Amino acid sequence: MSAAPGSIPWLLGHELRLAWYGAGRNMSGKRGRGRIGMIVGIVFAAVMHLVAFAALRALGHDGMNDGFLAIPLTAVLVVCATFMLSSALTGCVTALFERGDLDLLLSSPLPSRTVFAVRLLGIAAATATPYLLLAGPFANVALVLGHPGWLGLYVIIGACAMVMACAGMLLTLALVRLLGARRTRVVAQVMGAIAGALLFLLSQAYNLTRHDGSTGPWLLGLLANQHVFGPDSALWLPGRAILGAPGPLLGALVLAALAFALTVGRTHRFFVHGLQQAAGAGRVRARPADALRFRFRGSLFDTVVVKEWRLIARDPHLIAQVLLQLIYLVPLLFPILRDNTTGPALGAGLALLCGSLTASLAWIVISGEDAPDLLLSAPAPRRTLQLAKLAAATMPALLLVALPLLWMIVHAPLTGLLFAFSISAAVLSAGLIVLWTGRPAPRSDFKMRAKGNFLSTMLEMTSSLCWGGLGWLLVALATDGSTWMLFASAAVLAAGLGVMVVAWLLRRSPM
């Protein structure tokens, strides 16, 4: 039986169909290939059911009913909630600024409350879908094995997705009120990236703080408190709801329903106001009263570098995606300034992350150039343009690690210099590989760059691994002095240089 036109189920069905077609297009790269997405989904579901069957069989009948299982399940749910919030923020920004269909919907006879409710339900459904695909097989297999309580997994994922969708919408609308629509796009994208990496930073909180020998026993004593962290603690109510406990399960449903009702009832009018601000955010500014003044820099090199940095700074999607890589630098850099940590793994990690960051920026600056024909026809030396773009891609990573490297060189000169060598080599190699083997592509394909040029991606990865491994071996060689490390370092150095030779032989015509 079809829903009545104009009702919430009718409009929600339209939203879900659009999401399905969009998923099929993203998986196949072409429009109208929903069958490919369906086939991939069926295969993936079958594999996940086999994995769930093996895991639950190993857990055993008694283990599936163990109350202690609520503790790890709650921890996993908290992990998923942080990523759900990140997805919800991205979905809210898309709903406000990028869909482009809300003006048509709001000008139709449909009530604004209905439009807002359906859009919020669509964001919650899109947020919950990946986790239902991953966790749903465990609930299905548990039902077959005689544990129907595990079906609460579906309810909890849906409730958590709804709460995170409401939180993301409220946060986005609050940013629109405080900052305006133009700045909200950038800030919300950045906050989404931070929310996605928040769990990683929390996992490193102990390493980021200064602690002495008394901290460990104190923390163990706190965790041993049965009233706070025992299996009957209220902290593990989400885990017990996943296992089918009626009380926690009902509480999760009530919480999700209240969050949805309050969000729709209290903010749907401001949702319309936010759309009006978003519609006016792209209007051209009025021409200044004074005469236009053009400011040119002293050299072509400086002009190109600054131009590339400005283009990146104006794109909130690129900022969010690149910022996510920078967040992972924090736990590696902080111990250097705190305890003068100079272990071999630290140098390898910095080389890998700086190389990855440089490869991303180089793809944006070089492969994602919007006007390559204009540059080719410009009366400017091609080598100068290439060097300027390479500098624009490599300088940010080097500037980020300049202070920690200087700190290490002062406190441990040899180790610091070895770190500086491996990191600089990783950064320069990543930029050159993209310059030589990159293919032109629109900047909107940043997330799909690995599929567009598999060869360049493999060379980048291999090069980063070589220079990261060389940094680890050189620092270990300086402290240990084993003979095998000397030969291993020479072999890894040869491999890194060999990757560069291969990239140069496979180089494409300049931009």
Residue pairs with C-beta under 8 A, 6 or more apart in sequence:
2 10
3 9
3 10
3 13
4 10
6 109
6 110
6 114
7 114
8 114
8 117
8 118
8 121
11 110
11 114
11 115
11 118
12 118
12 121
12 122
15 118
15 119
15 121
15 122
15 125
16 122
16 125
19 122
19 125
19 126
20 34
20 37
21 31
21 32
21 34
23 34
23 37
24 32
24 33
24 34
24 35
24 36
24 37
24 38
25 31
25 32
25 33
25 34
27 33
27 36
27 37
27 40
28 36
28 37
41 133
44 133
45 133
45 137
48 133
48 134
48 136
48 137
49 137
49 140
49 141
51 137
52 137
52 138
52 140
52 141
52 142
53 141
55 138
56 64
56 138
56 141
56 142
56 145
57 145
61 145
61 146
63 69
64 142
64 145
64 147
64 150
65 147
65 243
67 231
67 232
67 240
68 231
69 239
69 243
70 231
70 236
70 238
70 239
70 240
70 242
70 243
71 231
71 236
71 239
72 239
73 236
73 238
73 239
73 242
73 243
74 235
74 236
74 237
74 238
74 239
77 156
77 160
77 238
77 239
77 242
78 199
78 238
79 199
80 131
80 157
80 160
81 160
81 164
82 195
82 196
82 198
82 199
83 195
83 196
83 199
84 127
84 128
84 131
84 160
84 161
84 164
84 165
85 164
85 167
85 168
85 192
85 195
86 192
86 193
86 195
86 196
87 126
87 127
87 130
87 164
87 192
88 123
88 124
88 127
88 161
88 164
88 165
88 167
88 168
88 169
89 168
89 171
89 172
89 188
89 189
89 191
89 192
89 195
90 189
90 192
91 122
91 123
91 126
91 127
91 165
91 168
92 123
92 165
92 168
92 169
92 171
92 172
92 188
93 172
93 184
93 185
93 188
93 189
93 192
95 102
95 119
95 122
95 123
96 102
96 172
96 176
96 181
96 184
96 274
96 275
96 278
97 181
97 185
97 278
97 281
102 115
102 119
102 275
103 275
103 279
105 115
106 112
106 115
106 272
106 275
112 268
112 269
112 271
112 272
113 264
113 265
113 268
116 264
116 267
116 268
116 271
116 272
117 260
117 264
117 268
120 165
120 166
120 169
120 260
120 263
120 264
121 260
123 165
123 168
123 169
124 158
124 161
124 162
124 164
124 165
124 166
124 260
125 161
127 161
127 164
127 165
128 157
128 158
128 160
128 161
128 162
131 157
131 161
132 154
132 157
132 158
135 153
135 157
136 153
136 154
138 150
138 153
139 150
139 151
139 152
139 153
139 154
142 148
142 149
142 150
142 151
143 150
143 151
147 244
148 244
149 243
149 244
149 245
150 242
150 243
150 244
151 244
152 241
152 242
152 243
152 244
152 245
152 249
153 242
155 241
155 249
155 252
155 253
156 238
156 241
156 242
156 249
156 252
158 256
159 252
159 253
159 255
159 256
160 238
160 252
160 256
162 256
162 259
162 260
163 255
163 256
163 259
166 259
166 260
166 262
166 263
167 259
169 263
169 267
169 271
170 263
170 267
171 188
171 191
172 184
172 188
172 274
173 267
173 270
173 271
173 274
175 183
175 184
175 187
175 188
176 184
176 270
176 274
176 277
176 278
177 270
177 274
179 187
180 277
180 281
181 274
181 277
181 278
181 280
181 281
182 281
185 281
185 316
186 316
186 319
188 316
189 316
189 317
189 319
189 320
190 316
190 319
190 320
190 323
192 320
193 320
193 321
193 323
193 324
193 327
194 323
194 327
196 324
197 324
197 327
197 328
200 327
200 328
200 331
201 208
201 327
201 330
201 331
204 330
204 331
206 219
207 331
207 334
207 335
208 330
208 331
208 334
208 335
210 338
222 228
222 229
223 229
226 232
226 233
227 233
228 235
229 235
237 245
237 248
237 251
238 248
238 252
240 248
241 248
241 249
241 251
241 252
296 303
297 303
297 306
300 380
300 381
300 384
300 385
300 388
301 384
301 387
301 388
301 391
302 388
303 388
304 384
304 385
304 388
304 389
304 392
305 388
305 391
305 392
305 395
308 365
308 388
308 389
308 392
308 393
309 392
312 318
312 319
312 322
312 361
312 364
312 365
313 319
315 443
317 444
317 446
318 364
318 443
318 446
321 360
321 446
321 447
322 357
322 360
322 361
322 364
325 353
325 356
325 357
325 360
326 357
326 400
328 353
329 350
329 353
329 400
329 401
332 346
332 349
332 350
332 353
333 350
333 401
333 404
335 341
335 346
336 342
336 346
336 404
336 407
336 408
337 404
337 407
340 407
340 408
340 411
340 412
342 408
342 411
342 412
342 415
342 416
342 419
342 475
343 475
344 471
344 472
344 473
344 475
344 476
344 479
345 472
346 419
347 415
347 418
347 419
347 422
347 423
347 468
347 471
347 472
347 474
347 475
348 422
348 468
348 469
348 471
348 472
349 468
350 401
350 404
350 419
350 423
350 471
351 422
351 423
351 425
351 426
351 464
351 467
351 468
351 470
351 471
352 426
352 464
352 465
352 468
354 397
354 398
354 400
354 401
354 423
354 426
354 427
355 397
355 426
355 427
355 429
355 430
355 460
355 463
355 464
355 467
355 468
356 430
356 460
356 464
357 396
357 397
357 400
358 393
358 394
358 396
358 397
358 426
358 427
358 430
358 431
359 430
359 431
359 433
359 434
359 460
359 464
360 446
361 392
361 393
361 394
361 396
361 397
362 389
362 390
362 393
362 394
362 430
362 431
362 434
362 435
362 438
363 434
363 438
363 446
363 449
364 393
364 443
364 446
365 389
365 392
365 393
366 389
366 390
366 393
366 434
366 435
366 438
366 511
367 434
367 438
367 439
367 440
367 441
367 449
367 453
368 441
368 442
368 443
368 445
368 446
369 375
369 389
369 440
369 511
370 443
372 440
372 511
375 385
375 511
376 382
376 510
376 511
378 385
382 510
385 511
386 435
386 510
386 511
389 435
389 511
390 431
390 432
390 435
393 431
393 434
394 427
394 428
394 430
394 431
397 427
398 423
398 424
398 427
401 423
405 416
405 419
405 420
405 423
406 416
407 416
408 415
408 416
408 419
409 416
409 417
409 420
410 416
414 478
415 475
415 478
415 479
418 471
418 474
418 475
418 478
419 471
419 475
421 471
421 474
422 467
422 468
422 470
422 471
422 474
423 467
423 471
425 467
425 470
425 496
426 463
426 464
426 467
426 468
426 471
429 463
429 464
429 467
429 496
429 499
429 500
430 460
430 463
430 464
432 500
432 503
433 456
433 459
433 460
433 463
433 499
433 500
433 503
434 456
434 460
436 503
436 504
436 506
436 507
436 508
437 453
437 455
437 456
437 459
437 503
437 506
437 507
437 508
438 453
438 456
438 508
439 452
439 453
439 456
439 508
440 511
441 449
441 452
441 453
445 452
449 457
450 457
455 506
459 499
459 502
459 503
462 495
462 499
463 496
463 499
463 500
463 503
466 492
466 493
466 495
466 496
466 499
467 496
469 492
470 489
470 492
470 493
470 496
473 485
473 488
473 489
473 492
474 489
476 482
476 485
477 485
477 486
477 489
